[in-house]
């Protein structure tokens, strides 16, 4: 097993917790977890990363897991933490990958650390809210009512949101103790996503990551939701790094309109649309392999444009 907990200090005195998986001498990829998540959000068959010659670095984004909270953070602020990790690990050049709530943070790295980031992948990523981006109705269109409800808590402010997410996290922990496939509770998921949630590897990661993501409270989750309501701190139209934008047509967590907006606005991006998959893809090991080939070698995945 890779190194599951290492820490470093940020210039402002925060703890930043991270983990290293795969080949420590391999091609460096910063993998950013979603909302919520933790540094343990990875594919648990580490030999796959070794076979691909990849060094995968995950970290608890600010406020998650063992990393100190950064109240009021923006999407753009994540680029500073990723750059610090790269410097700590002596990565002169590296790739960045992430999905869902991690997607915007990947784009921040592509926009703001373009002299160090080789390529990036934004999978099922959220689009900006408001101009430039999706207006509120378009942002929420096609989104499961459970996610719409969470969006409303965020709009009500940190006080409401933190209480509701503490309750949600406690309920999530109770559910997964019996059956990890019920992690998303009452979400009306696509058949593709339901199938992904039956995988034993996914169950393992859920059991490991969910308790860890809020070991010091749900503040990372809170701050993500609040950051999604605000300007990101950069414009995706200024990105010059090669980016792969992926999304699924049956996604009810981050609807396809988000991916379509990113595909239309991230300059010269490669786009991969899965007409059947939802939020979680369809074949993890194939998709990981294709992603590493893109990030390392610039080979677009089959079916992309």
N, C-alpha and C positions, 0 to 999 in steps of 0.2 A: 504494500500500500504506500502511496505517496505521502509526502509530509503534509499532514492534515491541519496543522496549526503552527504558523510562524507569525511574528509580529514585527512591525517597525513603527517609528514615531514620525508624525508629520511635523512640518515647521511650526504649526500652531499648537503642538503638544498633544494632538490626538493619537490614539492607538489605531493602527490599521492592521487588521488580521488577514492573513492570506494562506493559501495552500498551493503546493506544487504537485502535479500529477504527470505521469508518463516519463519521458526521457529528459532528464535534467539538462542534457547537452543538446537537446533537439531544437527544432524551430520554435521560437517563443510566440505563444498566443495568449493574450489576456482575454479570459472568458468572463463576461459580466452576467451575473445572475439577474433573474427577473424580479417582479414585485408580487409577493414577498419572496425571499430566498436567502441563501447564504453561500459561503465558500464551499460548502459540501454539495452544492448543486452542480453535478457533473455526471458523466457516464461512469458507472462504477466498475466496469471492466477496464481497469487501467492498462492492461496489456494492449488494448486497441490503440491507445495513444503512443505506446512504445513502438508498436508495429509501424505506425505512421511516422515515427521519428519526430513527434511533437512534444514540446514542453508546455503543458497547460497550466496557467497560473490563474487561480480563482481567488477572489477576496470578498470579505464581508463589506459591502458598500456602507458608507457612513450611517451609523445607527443600527445596523444589522449585526447579529452575532456578537463577536468580540470586538468589533470596531466602535470607536467612540462616535456618538451622535454629532452632527454638524447642523444645528438648528438653522432654518431659513435657507438651506442650500438650494442651489439651482441645478439644473441638468448639467450646465457647463462646468460646475465645480468638480464633477467626477474626473474630468481630464487631469486635474492636478494630482489626484490620488493615484491614477493609473501611471502617470509620469513618474511619481515618486517610487512606485513599485518597480518600474523599469530601471530606474537609476539604482535602486537597492540591489537588484538582481544583475546589474551591469548588462542590460539589453540595450544595445545601441539602436537597433531597429527591431520592430516587433509588429505583430498583427493583433487586431481587436475583434472580438466576436461576442454577440449576445442577442437575446431575444426578449420579446414582450416588454416589460418595464425596463429591461436592460438595454433595449434597442436604442432609445434616444441617447443614452449615455455612451453607447458605441459611436453614435454620430458626433457627439461632442468631442470625442477623442480624434475622430477623423478630421473634424473641422479645426481643432485647436492645437493638435500635436502633429500636424501634417509632416513635419520634418523628421518624425520618428516612426510614424505609423506607415507600414508598407501597404496593407490592404485591410478592409473591414467587412464584416458581415452583420447586417441588421435583419434578424428573423422575427416575423410577426410583431414588428415594433409599432409602438404608439406614435401617431402623428401629432404635431403641435396643435394646441387648442387655440382657436382664434386666428386672426390674420398676422403673419402668413401661416396658414394651416387650415384645419377644418373648423367651421363654425359649430356651435354647440349641438344643434340638431343633427348635423352630419356626423359629428364626433360620436354621438351616442346611438345613431341609427344602426340596427342590427346587433347591438350589444345586449347580452343577457341581462334580465332585470336585476340580478344579484350584483352585477358590476355597475349598473346604472344607480342602484341604491348606494353603493360605496362612493360613487362620484358625488352624489348628493351630500353625503356626510362630509366629504372634503370641502364642498362649497360652503357648508355650515361652519367650517373653521376647525382649528386644531383641537379645541376642547371636545366637541362632539365626535370628531373623527377618532381621536385617541381612545375614548371610551368604547366606541363601537368596534374598533379593531381589536382591542383587548378581548372583548367578548367573542368576536369572530375567531381569534386565534385560539382561545380556550376551547371553543366548540370544535375547531379543526383538530386539535390535539386529541380530543375525546373520540372523534370519528376515526382517525387513522390508527388509534390504538387497537381498534377492532378490525378495520378494513382500510388500508391505505388508498384503495381505489375510490373511496368516498371523500377524498380530500376537498373536492369542490362542492360538496353538499348538494344544494338544490339547483345548481346550474344545469340547464338543458343543453347538454353537450352533443356534438355531432357523433355519429357512430364511429368515426375515425378516432376521435379523442377518447371515447369510451374504451376502444380497443387498446389504445396506448396505456391506459390506466390499469390494464390487467397484467402488464409486463412485470415479472419479478424484479428486474433491475430498477424499474421505476418505483416499485414498492420499497426497495432498499433505500433509495435516495430520499424518498418522502419521509421514511422513519428517521433517517439521520438528520435531514436538513430542517424539517419543520420545528422540532424543539430548539434547535440551535439558532434559528433565524431571529427568535425573540428572547434569547436567554437573558438579555438585559432590558426587555420591554419591546414594544412594537414600534419604536420611534423611527426606525429605518423605513418601515412601511408607511407610517404617517408622513414622513418627510418626502417620500416618493410621491404619494398622492397629492400633496400640496404643491410639489414642484411641477407636476403635470398640468396644473391649472395656470401656472405663471409662464411668462416668456422664458425660453430655454437659455438665453444668454449667448446665442449664436444663431446664424442663419444657415440652414442645411444647404441653401443654394450657393453658399461659398465653399463647399467641400470640394477639394481637388484630389483627394486620395481615392483610389478605386474602391467602390463599395458594391457589395452584393446585397440586394434587397429581396427578401423572401417572404411570402405570405400564403395563407391557405384560404380558399374560397368559403369553407364551412366554419370558419373561426367565429365563435360567439363571445370570446373574451376580448380580442382586439379584432374587430370586423375588417373585412377585406378592404373597405374604403380607406383605412389607415395606410395599408400597404400600397394601395394604388396611388394615394397622394404622395407618399415618399418616393415611389417609383417615378412619378412625374416631376419631382422637384429636386431630388439628389442628382447633381450633374453627372451625366454619362454613366449612370449606375447600370450594373447587370441585374436583371430581374428574373426571379424564378417564382412562378405561380403554381401552386398545387391545387388542382381543381377538385380534389376529393378530401384532402387533409384539412384539419382544423388548426388548432393552436399548437399541437404537439407533434406535427409531422406524421410520418407513416412508417419509416424504417430507420431507427436511430443510428445504427452502425454504418449503414450506407450513407446517410446524410452527414454524419461526422466525417467520414472519409472524404466525401465530396467537398465539405467545407474546408478541411485541411488542405486539400489539393488547390482550392481557390486561394486561400490565404497565403500559402507558401509559394505556389507556382503560378498563380494567376489563371488557372484553368477553370473556366466557368462550369457549373454543374450541368449535366445533360438536361435539355428542355428549357434552358434559360434563354433569355434574349438580351 
